[in-house]
Amino acid sequence: MRTVFAGICTLLLLACGETKVDAPGMAPQGNDAGATVQDSGPEPSDGGSLDGGEAVGNADDDGGRTPRDAGRATDGGERPPLEDGGGASHDGGVIAAQDAGAIVSADTGAPEVVDAGPGPCEPGETYCRDDRLLRCLADGDSELIMDCELEGHHCYSGACHPRICGDGFVDPDEECDDGNGIETDACTSACRLARCGDGHVQEGEECDDGNERDQDFCTNRCTRPRCGDGIRQAGEECDDGNVIPGDACTHLCRNARCSDGIVHEDVEACDDGNRINEDNCTNACLEARCGDRIRGPGEECDDGNAVDGDWCTNACQRARCGDGIPGPGEACDDGNEDNDDDCTQLCRDAACGDGFIQNDEMCDDGNRINEDGCTRNCQEARCGDRIIWRGVEECDDGNEEPGDDCTDVCRRWRCGDGIINVRREECDDGNRRDGDGCSSVCRREP
């Protein structure tokens, strides 16, 4: 089988009924050579005509073909599928010959014939091969109508079509061409590979505003802005890209601060989210403790020092007698209420006159009056202690000698007391009567 390639002018020759031109190097074919001279195209059949290079045929009973235009796609511009192997494929009224053999063309400006190989081809039908538009001739050969590629076109559906985005062919200035106008698949209607930032929301994208501004309503990752996306948006103080509440930027995208209610690791000991300084967590986000200069729960005072003997103890309690800590104004503090030891319940050192009988005291009336029943030495008053017990003793010379001016019962010497004052009396019979041997002036009577 031979294939004839021809230029556009071939169409005109065919229209005028010219005979086919053989390829160079081959003998012209004529009746005397036993060859059959064929017209450039099939004879017009019932309901069909051949005009200006366009073959239009009616459907017949065995071919099942539909009328078609040889120069235009009749299926909306879609490229028909091609199959390996012989035969023809039918798609929307367009019939494309398959496996017509290798096509070799020579740039001679005239039709050339080469061996095209086996393959069915109905006269007048057009088909595409290697971006060339060919027409089937009656003898099974084909002629070249147009080299679509040289014209900057693509050949499909039995016609040359301008190269446009959406024709299903990937041209040099296109990244892709899936032959549809769907914006949201892998290839956009502009024949660009879908990507974040192309202005079309693709599968896997939350948004796509087509710009490179990261701080608007759609990020450069094509996600809606949210706290934790690592992009500081309006209304956020920070955004570290995580939702960890305890680091320098909280899960609410606020700079970590004391009293935000979040305990920040290695920085805060506590955070109760308030500005109350006297509760268990101070306004410095430290746990309340005795000695922090803040009167916290259970504390009566807090002077912020470690001095235990001042007005506020190291237990943050007000100093008091009996707390076991000698505080201001206290001579001692043994932490008990026993008044009989060395420290009284008034936190005074045990001493005579404190009102409490301690140690070697025989009495303690709580005063320093020496002439009452308890001396200032806390001894019970007695005759002979050299202290005149007021209301009881008339004198007390500190001895027990009965013959001096102060008797051994601490009475002043007097005649008639029955006690002889050796320095003043000769006798004393205990009365003041004369004539009994001892006169009324304590002299012996003859």
Backbone hydrogen bonds, N-H to C=O, Kabsch-Sander energy under -0.5 kcal/mol:
donor,donor_aa,acceptor,acceptor_aa,energy
3,T,114,V,-3.3
4,V,142,S,-2.8
5,F,3,T,-0.5
5,F,112,E,-2.3
10,T,7,G,-1.5
11,L,7,G,-0.5
11,L,8,I,-1.4
12,L,8,I,-0.7
13,L,9,C,-1.7
14,L,10,T,-2.8
15,A,11,L,-2.3
16,C,12,L,-1.4
17,G,14,L,-1.5
18,E,13,L,-2.5
20,K,38,Q,-1.3
26,M,23,A,-1.5
33,A,30,G,-0.6
34,G,31,N,-1.2
35,A,30,G,-1.8
37,V,35,A,-0.6
38,Q,36,T,-0.5
40,S,18,E,-1.0
48,G,45,S,-2.5
49,S,56,V,-1.1
51,D,49,S,-0.5
51,D,54,E,-1.7
54,E,51,D,-1.6
55,A,53,G,-0.6
56,V,49,S,-1.6
56,V,54,E,-0.6
64,G,60,D,-1.4
78,E,75,D,-0.6
89,S,96,A,-1.5
91,D,94,V,-1.8
94,V,91,D,-1.4
96,A,89,S,-1.5
96,A,94,V,-0.5
97,A,95,I,-0.5
98,Q,87,G,-1.7
104,V,102,A,-0.6
108,T,106,A,-2.4
112,E,5,F,-1.3
114,V,3,T,-1.8
116,A,1,M,-1.1
116,A,114,V,-0.7
117,G,1,M,-0.8
124,G,136,C,-3.3
125,E,122,E,-2.0
127,Y,134,L,-2.4
129,R,132,R,-2.2
132,R,129,R,-1.2
133,L,146,M,-3.2
134,L,127,Y,-3.1
134,L,132,R,-0.6
135,R,143,E,-2.6
136,C,125,E,-3.6
137,L,141,D,-3.7
140,G,137,L,-1.7
143,E,135,R,-2.5
145,I,133,L,-3.1
145,I,143,E,-0.6
146,M,133,L,-1.5
148,C,131,D,-0.8
148,C,146,M,-1.2
149,E,131,D,-1.4
151,E,147,D,-1.1
152,G,149,E,-1.6
153,H,148,C,-3.2
154,H,161,H,-3.0
156,Y,154,H,-0.6
156,Y,159,A,-2.3
159,A,156,Y,-1.0
161,H,154,H,-3.4
163,R,152,G,-1.1
164,I,162,P,-0.7
167,D,164,I,-1.6
171,D,169,F,-0.9
174,E,171,D,-2.4
175,E,191,C,-2.2
176,C,191,C,-1.1
185,D,182,I,-0.5
188,T,192,R,-2.7
191,C,188,T,-1.9
194,A,186,A,-2.6
198,D,195,R,-1.7
202,Q,200,H,-0.9
203,E,184,T,-0.6
205,E,202,Q,-2.2
206,E,222,C,-2.5
207,C,222,C,-1.1
214,D,212,E,-0.6
216,D,213,R,-0.6
219,T,223,T,-2.5
222,C,219,T,-1.8
229,D,226,R,-1.7
232,R,230,G,-0.5
233,Q,231,I,-0.7
236,E,233,Q,-2.2
237,E,253,C,-2.2
238,C,253,C,-1.0
247,D,244,I,-0.9
250,T,254,R,-2.8
253,C,250,T,-2.0
256,A,248,A,-2.7
260,D,257,R,-1.4
264,H,262,I,-0.7
265,E,246,G,-1.2
265,E,263,V,-0.6
267,V,264,H,-1.8
268,E,264,H,-2.8
269,A,285,C,-2.2
270,C,285,C,-1.3
277,N,275,R,-0.7
279,D,276,I,-0.6
282,T,286,L,-2.8
285,C,282,T,-1.9
288,A,280,N,-2.9
292,D,289,R,-1.5
296,G,294,I,-1.2
299,E,296,G,-2.1
300,E,316,C,-2.4
301,C,316,C,-1.4
308,D,306,A,-0.7
310,D,307,V,-0.6
313,T,317,Q,-2.8
316,C,313,T,-1.8
319,A,311,W,-2.7
323,D,320,R,-1.8
330,E,327,G,-2.1
331,A,347,C,-2.4
332,C,347,C,-1.2
339,N,337,E,-0.6
341,D,338,D,-0.6
344,T,348,R,-2.8
347,C,344,T,-2.0
350,A,342,D,-3.5
354,D,351,A,-1.9
358,Q,356,F,-0.8
359,N,340,D,-0.6
361,E,358,Q,-2.5
362,M,378,C,-2.6
363,C,378,C,-1.5
370,N,368,R,-0.5
372,D,369,I,-0.5
375,T,379,Q,-3.2
378,C,375,T,-2.2
381,A,373,G,-3.0
385,D,382,R,-1.7
388,I,386,R,-0.5
389,W,387,I,-0.7
390,R,371,E,-2.4
390,R,388,I,-0.9
392,V,389,W,-2.4
393,E,389,W,-3.4
394,E,410,C,-2.6
395,C,410,C,-1.1
404,D,401,E,-0.6
407,T,405,D,-0.5
407,T,411,R,-3.3
410,C,407,T,-1.7
413,W,405,D,-3.1
417,D,414,R,-1.6
420,I,418,G,-0.5
421,N,419,I,-0.6
422,V,403,G,-0.6
422,V,420,I,-1.0
423,R,403,G,-0.8
424,R,421,N,-1.5
425,E,421,N,-4.0
426,E,442,C,-2.5
427,C,442,C,-1.4
439,S,443,R,-3.6
442,C,439,S,-1.9
445,E,437,G,-2.5
